[in-house]
Amino acid sequence: MPPSPIDIAPVDIAIVGAGMAGLFLAWRLSQSEKPARIAVFESAGRVGGRASTVSFPGEPNFGIDLGAMMLMPQHRLLKKLMATLDVKLSGMDVVTGANRLHLRGRSLPYAAISRFAPRRLFAYDVTRRLQEKGPSRLLRKAAALILPGSEAFGSAEWNGAAGFVYRGRKLADWATWDVLATVLTPEEMAFAEDAVGYSLLLRGPNAAETFRLALGELSGGRSYCSPDGGFQPVAERMAGRIAVSGGAVHLDHTVTAIARSAQGMVLSVEGQGGTVEARKVVLALPVRPLRTLLEKSGIEQPSDLPAPEPWPMLTLAACYASPWWARNGIAAGHSVTDLPARQIWQFTKADARDATIRRSVAMAYCDGKHMVFWRSLLPELARRHGFAVLAEGHSALEAFHGQMVEVHGKHGAISKPIGGFAQDWGAPAYGGASHVWDRGIDISGIKLASHTLAPGIHVCGEAWSNNHGWIEGALESAEDLLQREFGLDAWFA
C-alpha cells in the first residue's frame, strides 16, 4: 500500500534543513517571547547535516566525527551554544612532533624535519630551508611577493585585501593556483599542495579568501577543541529542546518544491507525500540542494546574491582494536601524505568496560583529485547522502590500511581494521563539505550572512557566511537572519 499523506498542521515558520543553522534558528525562535508554530524538515534520517557522528563498533560512547570535528576559541556563538546545552569541550591536538609528513616516498616525523641531515628533505626541487619551514612559509613567501607587507596579515587584514590590484586584476578575481604560479615554481607549487594536506588551499577559486584561510585562520599557534561525544549529539540536543518547546523536527521528509498559497507558502514533501502550509520559509541548506530546490520551484535567485560554491571532500574512518601506530609515539593529531589518504587523523579512547583496552580510529580526509580513487572503491555509498558502513576486509579499508603502513612503517605485528565508515560530502544532499566564494566575489563587501530570495522566503547557512568551513559560520548566518527578519535580540548583548 502507498504511504499515507503526512498530516502536519499549517505552521508559521517552516525550516528546510536540520543542520546546525536550521536547528539553531528553530531553537532560538522556540525560546523567544514571540510564540510561533515551527517545523523543521530534514531529508536524512538524522539531524546535524555536516555535523555527523557515528559510533565505534560496539562502543556507543566512542563518537567518530565524519564531518565537523573542531572549533576555535574565537567561535563565540558555538562556545556559548555548547555551554547552554551543557556540552563539555576538550582540547584537541591537531599536530604533534610524532605525526608524520610522507612525500614522494619518504616519511619523517615532524619533530625530525628541522634536524634531518640531507640537503633536501623530500624529493622536490625546493630548497631545504623552504621544505623545513613547511608549506605555510612557502605560501607566506608567495603572498609577500604578490601583496607586499602581507607577512603580518591575519584574517581581518586578508578580508580587506580582496580589492588589492595585482597585475591589473583584483586579488578576488584571481584563482589561487593562477596567482601563485606567477611567483612560485612548479615544484614549489607541488610541494605546497602535497605538504599542506588540502587541495583547497592551493586551488580555491578566489585567491583573497584562500589566502585568508591558509594564512589567517589555519596559521600555526592556534588552539582547537571538540565536544565530548562528537558534534551530532549537539544537534540532537537542540532538536530535543525544540520538541520540548512545542516545535517539531521531521526526519526523512524531503521538501521537493515551494509555491505561493493564500496563507503564504505551500511545501511539497517527498517521503510520505503531501503538502505543508507555512507563512514563512527558511531554506537552511547547502548551496547544491538549495539550487536544486529553487529550480524545481521556479524561484530565481536575485542577481545580487553572492555566489558561494561547494567544495567536495571525502572522509574514510577505519576502526582498530588497538592503536598499532602508538609504537611511533603517535597518540593524536594528524599526518599528511601525498598518497590518496592525504590527511590521516588518529584518535584513541579507553574501552568503556576495561580501561586497559584502547580502541582506536584512523581517518583519511581528502579533497580534489584524490576523491576519485576512493569513490572507485566505494560503489555502495548512498546515492543521495553519500554514507556507507564498511565491513571488515572492505577494499577501501584495505587500501587505507596499506597507505597507513607506508606512512608509519611496518614494525612488528600490525592489526587490520575491524570495520569502518565512509562519507562522501560531495553527494547531492550536501554538494560539499564546505563552501568557498567564487572568483570575483569581494569578501570585504560581504555584509550579510543571510538573504531574502523573495517575500517570505529566506536562506541561511555556512555557505552564506564569511566563515566558510566552520559551524560558527552556520550559526552566524542563522543569527543574522534571526535579528534582521524575525526581530530577535542579539544572543550576545
C-alpha positions as CSV (number, residue, x, y, z in Angstrom):
1,M,0.0,0.0,0.0
2,P,1.2,3.6,-0.7
3,P,2.2,5.6,2.4
4,S,-0.5,7.8,3.9
5,P,-0.1,11.6,3.2
6,I,1.6,13.4,6.0
7,D,-0.7,15.2,8.4
8,I,1.0,18.3,9.5
9,A,-1.0,21.4,10.5
10,P,-0.1,24.7,9.0
11,V,2.9,26.4,10.6
12,D,4.2,29.9,11.0
13,I,7.8,29.1,10.1
14,A,8.9,26.1,8.0
15,I,12.7,25.5,8.1
16,V,14.1,23.2,5.4
17,G,17.3,21.5,6.7
18,A,18.1,20.2,10.1
19,G,21.8,21.1,10.0
20,M,23.4,23.3,12.6
21,A,22.0,26.5,11.0
22,G,18.4,25.3,10.7
23,L,18.3,23.8,14.2
24,F,19.9,26.9,15.8
25,L,17.3,29.1,14.1
26,A,14.4,26.8,15.2
27,W,15.7,26.6,18.7
28,R,16.3,30.3,19.1
29,L,12.8,31.0,17.7
30,S,11.2,28.4,20.1
31,Q,12.9,30.2,23.0
32,S,11.8,33.7,22.1
33,E,8.9,35.6,23.6
34,K,7.1,35.6,20.2
35,P,5.2,32.4,20.1
36,A,5.3,30.7,16.7
37,R,4.5,27.3,15.3
38,I,7.8,25.9,14.0
39,A,8.5,22.8,11.9
40,V,11.9,21.6,10.6
41,F,12.0,19.3,7.6
42,E,15.1,17.1,7.0
43,S,15.7,14.7,4.1
44,A,18.1,12.5,6.1
45,G,17.2,10.1,8.9
46,R,19.2,12.1,11.4
47,V,19.8,15.7,12.4
48,G,23.1,17.6,12.2
49,G,23.8,17.9,8.4
50,R,27.5,18.1,8.0
51,A,27.9,17.5,11.8
52,S,27.8,13.7,11.5
53,T,28.9,11.4,14.3
54,V,29.0,7.6,14.2
55,S,29.9,5.2,17.0
56,F,32.9,2.8,17.1
57,P,31.6,-0.8,16.6
58,G,30.4,-2.0,20.0
59,E,31.4,1.3,21.7
60,P,28.5,3.7,21.7
61,N,30.5,6.2,23.8
62,F,33.3,6.4,21.3
63,G,31.9,9.0,18.8
64,I,33.7,9.4,15.5
65,D,33.1,12.7,13.7
66,L,32.9,12.2,9.9
67,G,32.2,15.9,9.3
68,A,32.9,18.9,11.6
69,M,35.3,17.9,14.3
70,M,36.7,21.0,15.9
71,L,36.2,24.6,16.9
72,M,38.5,27.5,17.9
73,P,38.3,29.7,21.0
74,Q,37.1,32.7,19.0
75,H,34.0,30.9,17.9
76,R,31.8,32.7,20.4
77,L,28.4,31.6,19.2
78,L,29.3,27.9,19.1
79,K,31.1,28.1,22.5
80,K,28.0,29.7,24.1
81,L,25.8,27.1,22.5
82,M,27.9,24.3,24.0
83,A,27.7,25.9,27.4
84,T,24.0,26.5,27.1
85,L,23.4,22.8,26.1
86,D,25.8,21.6,28.9
87,V,28.2,20.1,26.4
88,K,31.8,19.6,27.7
89,L,34.7,20.6,25.5
90,S,38.1,19.1,25.5
91,G,41.4,20.3,23.9
92,M,42.3,18.7,20.6
93,D,45.8,18.1,19.2
94,V,45.9,19.0,15.6
95,V,49.5,18.0,15.0
96,T,52.3,16.7,17.2
97,G,56.0,16.1,16.7
98,A,55.3,12.4,16.3
99,N,52.9,12.9,13.5
100,R,54.5,12.3,10.1
101,L,54.9,14.0,6.8
102,H,55.1,11.5,3.9
103,L,56.0,12.9,0.5
104,R,57.4,11.2,-2.6
105,G,58.3,8.0,-0.9
106,R,59.9,9.4,2.2
107,S,58.3,9.6,5.7
108,L,59.5,11.7,8.6
109,P,58.1,12.7,11.9
110,Y,57.6,16.5,12.1
111,A,59.9,16.7,15.1
112,A,62.8,15.3,13.0
113,I,62.3,17.6,9.9
114,S,64.3,20.6,11.4
115,R,67.3,18.5,12.2
116,F,67.3,16.0,9.3
117,A,70.7,15.7,7.7
118,P,70.3,15.6,3.9
119,R,70.3,18.8,1.9
120,R,66.8,18.2,0.7
121,L,64.2,16.6,3.0
122,F,61.9,15.4,0.3
123,A,62.4,14.8,-3.4
124,Y,61.3,18.2,-4.7
125,D,63.3,20.8,-6.4
126,V,62.7,23.1,-3.4
127,T,65.4,24.4,-1.1
128,R,65.9,22.6,2.2
129,R,65.1,25.7,4.2
130,L,61.7,26.2,2.5
131,Q,60.9,22.5,3.0
132,E,61.9,22.7,6.6
133,K,59.7,25.7,7.3
134,G,56.7,23.9,5.6
135,P,54.0,24.9,3.2
136,S,52.8,27.9,5.3
137,R,56.1,29.6,5.0
138,L,56.1,29.0,1.2
139,L,52.6,30.5,0.9
140,R,53.6,33.5,3.0
141,K,56.6,34.0,0.7
142,A,54.3,33.9,-2.3
143,A,51.8,36.3,-0.6
144,A,54.5,38.8,0.2
145,L,55.6,38.9,-3.4
146,I,52.0,39.4,-4.6
147,L,51.0,41.8,-1.8
148,P,54.0,43.4,-0.1
149,G,53.5,43.8,3.6
150,S,51.1,40.9,4.0
151,E,53.6,38.9,6.1
152,A,51.9,40.3,9.2
153,F,48.3,39.9,8.0
154,G,45.7,38.0,10.0
155,S,42.1,37.0,8.9
156,A,40.8,40.6,9.3
157,E,43.6,42.1,7.1
158,W,43.1,39.4,4.5
159,N,39.4,40.3,4.4
160,G,40.3,43.8,3.4
161,A,42.8,42.7,0.8
162,A,40.3,41.4,-1.8
163,G,40.3,44.6,-3.7
164,F,44.1,44.8,-3.9
165,V,45.2,45.0,-7.6
166,Y,47.9,42.7,-8.8
167,R,48.9,42.7,-12.4
168,G,45.8,44.6,-13.4
169,R,43.3,42.4,-11.6
170,K,41.9,42.4,-8.1
171,L,43.1,39.6,-5.8
172,A,39.5,38.3,-5.6
173,D,39.5,38.0,-9.4
174,W,42.4,35.6,-9.3
175,A,42.1,31.8,-8.9
176,T,44.6,30.8,-6.2
177,W,46.6,28.4,-8.4
178,D,46.9,31.0,-11.2
179,V,48.2,33.8,-8.9
180,L,50.6,31.6,-7.1
181,A,52.0,30.4,-10.4
182,T,53.2,33.9,-11.1
183,V,55.7,33.8,-8.2
184,L,56.3,30.1,-7.4
185,T,58.0,27.4,-9.4
186,P,56.0,24.3,-10.4
187,E,58.0,22.2,-7.9
188,E,57.3,24.8,-5.1
189,M,53.6,24.6,-6.1
190,A,53.6,20.8,-5.9
191,F,55.4,20.7,-2.6
192,A,53.0,23.3,-1.1
193,E,49.9,21.4,-2.2
194,D,51.2,18.0,-1.2
195,A,52.5,19.1,2.2
196,V,49.5,21.3,3.3
197,G,47.1,18.3,3.0
198,Y,44.3,20.2,1.3
199,S,44.0,20.9,-2.4
200,L,41.6,23.7,-1.5
201,L,44.4,25.8,-0.1
202,L,46.1,25.9,-3.5
203,R,43.1,25.6,-5.8
204,G,40.4,27.7,-4.3
205,P,38.6,29.8,-6.9
206,N,39.0,33.1,-5.0
207,A,42.6,33.9,-4.0
208,A,41.6,36.5,-1.5
209,E,39.5,34.0,0.5
210,T,42.0,31.2,0.1
211,F,44.9,33.4,1.4
212,R,42.8,34.4,4.4
213,L,42.0,30.7,5.2
214,A,45.6,29.4,4.6
215,L,47.5,32.3,6.2
216,G,45.0,33.6,8.7
217,E,42.6,31.0,10.1
218,L,44.8,28.0,9.7
219,S,48.1,29.5,10.6
220,G,50.2,27.9,13.3
221,G,50.0,28.5,17.0
222,R,46.2,28.2,17.3
223,S,44.4,26.1,19.8
224,Y,41.4,23.8,19.0
225,C,38.8,21.9,20.9
226,S,36.0,19.5,20.3
227,P,32.8,18.4,22.1
228,D,33.0,15.2,24.1
229,G,30.9,12.6,22.2
230,G,31.1,14.5,18.9
231,F,29.1,17.2,17.1
232,Q,26.0,15.3,16.0
233,P,24.9,14.9,19.7
234,V,25.0,18.7,20.0
235,A,22.5,18.9,17.1
236,E,20.4,16.2,18.8
237,R,20.2,18.2,22.0
238,M,19.0,21.2,20.1
239,A,16.3,19.1,18.3
240,G,15.2,17.8,21.7
241,R,14.8,21.3,23.1
242,I,12.9,22.3,20.0
243,A,10.4,19.5,20.6
244,V,10.1,20.3,24.3
245,S,9.2,23.9,23.3
246,G,6.4,22.7,21.0
247,G,8.3,22.7,17.7
248,A,8.8,19.7,15.5
249,V,11.7,18.2,13.6
250,H,10.6,15.8,10.8
251,L,13.2,13.4,9.6
252,D,13.1,11.6,6.2
253,H,11.0,14.4,4.9
254,T,12.4,15.9,1.7
255,V,10.9,19.2,0.6
256,T,10.8,19.0,-3.2
257,A,9.1,22.3,-4.2
258,I,7.8,25.5,-2.8
259,A,4.9,27.5,-4.2
260,R,2.8,30.5,-3.2
261,S,-0.5,29.9,-1.4
262,A,-3.2,32.0,0.2
263,Q,-1.5,31.5,3.6
264,G,1.9,32.3,2.3
265,M,3.7,29.2,1.0
266,V,3.0,25.6,0.5
267,L,5.7,23.0,0.6
268,S,5.6,19.7,-1.3
269,V,7.1,16.9,0.8
270,E,8.5,13.7,-0.5
271,G,8.7,10.6,1.6
272,Q,5.2,10.2,3.0
273,G,3.7,12.5,0.4
274,G,1.6,15.6,1.0
275,T,1.9,19.3,1.5
276,V,2.5,21.7,4.3
277,E,1.4,25.3,4.5
278,A,3.6,28.0,6.1
279,R,3.6,31.7,6.5
280,K,7.4,31.9,6.1
281,V,10.0,29.5,4.8
282,V,13.7,29.4,5.7
283,L,16.0,27.3,3.5
284,A,18.9,26.3,5.7
285,L,20.6,24.2,3.1
286,P,24.0,23.9,1.4
287,V,24.2,25.5,-2.0
288,R,23.8,22.5,-4.2
289,P,20.5,21.2,-2.7
290,L,19.3,24.8,-2.4
291,R,19.8,25.4,-6.1
292,T,18.1,22.2,-7.0
293,L,15.0,23.1,-4.8
294,L,14.8,26.6,-6.3
295,E,15.0,25.3,-9.8
296,K,12.2,22.8,-9.2
297,S,10.1,25.6,-7.5
298,G,10.7,28.0,-10.3
299,I,12.3,30.6,-8.0
300,E,15.1,32.7,-9.4
301,Q,18.0,33.7,-7.3
302,P,18.3,37.5,-7.0
303,S,21.1,38.8,-9.3
304,D,22.8,40.5,-6.4
305,L,23.0,37.3,-4.3
306,P,26.7,36.3,-3.6
307,A,27.9,33.1,-5.3
308,P,29.3,30.5,-2.9
309,E,30.5,27.3,-4.4
310,P,30.6,23.8,-2.7
311,W,33.9,22.2,-2.1
312,P,33.6,18.4,-2.1
313,M,35.6,16.3,0.4
314,L,35.6,12.6,1.4
315,T,36.1,11.0,4.8
316,L,37.1,7.4,5.5
317,A,37.2,6.0,9.0
318,A,39.0,2.7,9.8
319,C,38.3,1.3,13.3
320,Y,41.1,-0.7,15.0
321,A,41.0,-2.9,18.1
322,S,44.3,-1.2,19.2
323,P,46.4,1.7,18.1
324,W,49.4,0.0,16.4
325,W,50.8,3.4,15.4
326,A,51.4,4.2,19.1
327,R,54.7,2.5,18.8
328,N,55.8,5.6,16.8
329,G,54.7,7.8,19.7
330,I,51.5,8.9,17.9
331,A,48.6,9.4,20.3
332,A,46.6,12.0,18.5
333,G,46.8,14.7,15.7
334,H,47.2,14.1,12.0
335,S,49.8,13.1,9.5
336,V,50.0,14.4,5.9
337,T,50.8,12.3,2.8
338,D,50.7,12.7,-1.0
339,L,49.0,9.3,-1.1
340,P,45.2,9.3,-1.7
341,A,44.6,9.3,2.1
342,R,46.1,12.8,2.2
343,Q,45.4,13.6,5.9
344,I,45.5,10.7,8.4
345,W,43.8,11.7,11.7
346,Q,44.1,9.3,14.7
347,F,42.0,9.1,17.8
348,T,42.1,6.6,20.8
349,K,39.8,6.0,23.6
350,A,39.7,3.6,26.5
351,D,37.2,0.7,26.3
352,A,34.0,1.5,28.4
353,R,34.3,-1.9,30.2
354,D,38.1,-2.2,30.5
355,A,40.2,0.9,30.6
356,T,43.3,-1.1,29.8
357,I,41.9,-1.8,26.3
358,R,42.4,1.1,23.9
359,R,40.0,1.4,20.9
360,S,41.3,3.5,18.0
361,V,40.2,5.0,14.8
362,A,42.2,6.4,11.9
363,M,40.6,8.7,9.4
364,A,41.5,9.7,5.8
365,Y,40.4,13.1,4.9
366,C,40.8,14.2,1.3
367,D,39.6,16.5,-1.4
368,G,40.5,17.3,-5.1
369,K,41.7,14.6,-7.5
370,H,42.2,12.0,-4.7
371,M,38.5,11.6,-4.2
372,V,38.3,9.7,-7.5
373,F,40.5,6.9,-6.0
374,W,38.2,6.4,-3.0
375,R,34.9,6.7,-5.0
376,S,36.1,3.9,-7.3
377,L,36.4,1.6,-4.2
378,L,33.0,2.7,-2.6
379,P,30.2,1.9,-5.1
380,E,27.9,1.3,-2.1
381,L,27.9,5.0,-1.0
382,A,24.3,6.1,-0.5
383,R,23.3,7.9,-3.7
384,R,21.8,10.9,-2.1
385,H,23.6,11.3,1.2
386,G,27.0,9.6,0.4
387,F,27.3,7.5,3.6
388,A,28.3,3.8,3.9
389,V,29.1,1.4,6.7
390,L,32.2,-0.7,5.8
391,A,32.7,-4.3,6.9
392,E,36.0,-5.8,7.9
393,G,38.1,-6.6,4.8
394,H,36.4,-3.9,2.6
395,S,38.7,-2.9,-0.3
396,A,38.6,0.7,0.8
397,L,39.7,-0.2,4.3
398,E,42.4,-2.4,3.0
399,A,43.7,0.3,0.7
400,F,43.7,2.9,3.5
401,H,45.5,0.4,5.9
402,G,48.2,-0.2,3.3
403,Q,48.8,3.6,2.9
404,M,49.0,4.0,6.7
405,V,51.6,1.2,6.8
406,E,53.6,3.1,4.1
407,V,53.4,6.3,6.1
408,H,54.1,4.9,9.5
409,G,56.4,2.0,8.7
410,K,55.9,-1.7,9.5
411,H,57.5,-2.6,12.8
412,G,56.2,-5.8,14.3
413,A,52.6,-7.2,14.1
414,I,50.1,-4.7,12.8
415,S,46.4,-5.4,13.2
416,K,43.9,-4.6,10.4
417,P,40.7,-2.6,10.6
418,I,37.7,-4.4,12.2
419,G,35.3,-2.2,10.2
420,G,34.7,1.4,9.3
421,F,32.7,4.1,7.7
422,A,32.8,6.4,4.6
423,Q,31.2,9.7,3.9
424,D,31.3,11.5,0.5
425,W,30.4,15.1,1.3
426,G,30.1,15.8,-2.4
427,A,26.9,13.8,-2.5
428,P,23.8,15.6,-3.8
429,A,22.4,16.2,-0.3
430,Y,25.4,18.3,0.6
431,G,27.4,19.2,-2.5
432,G,30.5,19.7,-0.5
433,A,32.0,19.6,3.0
434,S,32.5,23.3,2.9
435,H,31.9,26.3,0.6
436,V,34.1,28.9,-0.9
437,W,33.4,32.2,-2.6
438,D,33.5,32.1,-6.4
439,R,36.1,34.1,-8.3
440,G,35.2,37.8,-8.4
441,I,33.4,37.9,-5.1
442,D,34.9,40.7,-3.0
443,I,34.9,39.2,0.5
444,S,35.4,42.6,2.1
445,G,32.0,43.5,0.7
446,I,30.1,40.6,2.2
447,K,27.9,42.4,4.8
448,L,25.0,39.9,5.2
449,A,25.3,36.3,6.3
450,S,21.7,35.5,5.3
451,H,19.5,36.6,2.4
452,T,15.9,37.0,1.3
453,L,15.1,35.3,-2.0
454,A,11.5,36.6,-2.2
455,P,8.9,37.9,0.3
456,G,8.7,35.2,3.0
457,I,11.5,33.0,1.6
458,H,14.9,33.3,3.3
459,V,18.2,31.5,3.1
460,C,20.9,30.9,5.7
461,G,23.8,28.6,6.5
462,E,27.5,28.3,6.4
463,A,27.6,28.9,2.7
464,W,26.4,32.5,3.0
465,S,28.7,33.4,5.9
466,N,32.2,34.8,5.7
467,N,33.3,32.0,7.9
468,H,33.3,29.1,5.5
469,G,34.2,25.6,6.7
470,W,33.1,26.2,10.3
471,I,29.9,25.6,12.3
472,E,30.4,29.1,13.6
473,G,29.7,30.4,10.1
474,A,26.4,28.5,10.1
475,L,25.4,30.0,13.5
476,E,26.5,33.5,12.4
477,S,24.2,33.2,9.3
478,A,21.3,32.0,11.4
479,E,21.8,34.7,14.0
480,D,21.9,37.4,11.3
481,L,18.5,36.2,10.0
482,L,17.0,36.0,13.5
483,Q,17.8,39.6,14.1
484,R,17.0,41.1,10.7
485,E,13.9,39.2,9.7
486,F,12.5,37.9,13.0
487,G,13.3,40.8,15.3
488,L,15.1,38.8,18.0
489,D,17.7,40.5,20.2
490,A,21.3,39.6,19.6
491,W,22.3,36.5,21.5
492,F,25.4,38.4,22.7
493,A,24.2,41.6,24.4
